[in-house]
């Protein structure tokens, strides 16, 4: 039972790290998305949400000047 809990904890941490990395790459507040990524069962929703959000750093290239 404890091995299962450790495995789930490690997976939860890995998903939170991916949320952090995706938020930093796309220009979103990384602390907010990391904290949301640490919430169990909600972290996968946050991760998928980050995957489909547009990149903020390239958004200014498409706006008319």
Backbone torsions as a table, in degrees:
resi	resn	phi	psi	omega
1	UNK	NA	-39.6	-179.1
2	UNK	-70.2	-29.3	176.8
3	UNK	-66.6	-37.6	177.1
4	UNK	-64.8	-42.6	179.5
5	UNK	-65.3	-40.1	177.8
6	UNK	-65.5	-41.7	178.1
7	UNK	-61.4	-45.8	179.1
8	UNK	-64.8	-37.5	177.6
9	UNK	-65.0	-42.6	179.2
10	UNK	-65.0	-42.8	177.8
11	UNK	-62.5	-40.9	178.5
12	UNK	-61.6	-42.7	179.0
13	UNK	-66.1	-40.7	179.6
14	UNK	-64.4	-38.5	177.3
15	UNK	-67.9	-37.9	177.5
16	UNK	-64.8	-37.5	177.5
17	UNK	-66.0	-40.2	177.1
18	UNK	-64.8	-38.3	175.9
19	UNK	-62.1	-42.6	178.4
20	UNK	-61.7	-47.3	-177.9
21	UNK	-64.9	-44.1	180.0
22	UNK	-65.9	-38.2	179.0
23	UNK	-65.8	-40.7	178.9
24	UNK	-67.6	-40.9	-178.7
25	UNK	-65.9	-39.6	-175.8
26	UNK	-88.8	-6.4	174.8
27	UNK	90.5	17.3	178.4
28	UNK	-94.3	162.1	180.0
29	UNK	-63.4	112.6	-172.8
30	UNK	-71.3	-32.7	-179.2
31	UNK	-66.1	-40.6	-179.5
32	UNK	-64.5	-47.7	-178.0
33	UNK	-71.0	-28.2	175.3
34	UNK	-69.3	-43.0	177.7
35	UNK	-64.1	-40.3	176.2
36	UNK	-66.9	-32.2	178.4
37	UNK	-71.9	-18.0	178.9
38	UNK	-83.5	-11.5	180.0
39	UNK	-79.3	119.2	-178.3
40	UNK	-61.3	147.8	-179.7
41	UNK	68.2	-16.8	177.6
42	UNK	-99.6	-19.2	-173.6
43	UNK	-67.0	-33.7	178.2
44	UNK	-67.8	-34.7	177.0
45	UNK	-65.4	-42.3	179.4
46	UNK	-65.5	-41.2	-179.2
47	UNK	-64.0	-45.3	178.6
48	UNK	-66.6	-37.4	177.1
49	UNK	-60.2	-43.7	178.8
50	UNK	-66.0	-33.0	-179.9
51	UNK	-65.4	-31.2	-177.1
52	UNK	-98.0	-6.6	176.4
53	UNK	-71.9	145.3	178.9
54	UNK	-72.7	159.0	179.3
55	UNK	-77.8	120.8	-178.1
56	UNK	-72.1	-29.4	-178.2
57	UNK	-69.3	-29.1	178.7
58	UNK	-97.5	-0.6	-178.8
59	UNK	-69.2	-31.1	-179.1
60	UNK	-70.9	-19.7	179.0
61	UNK	-70.5	-26.7	-175.9
62	UNK	-94.1	-11.6	-179.8
63	UNK	-79.7	140.8	177.9
64	UNK	-70.0	143.4	-178.9
65	UNK	-107.1	NA	NA
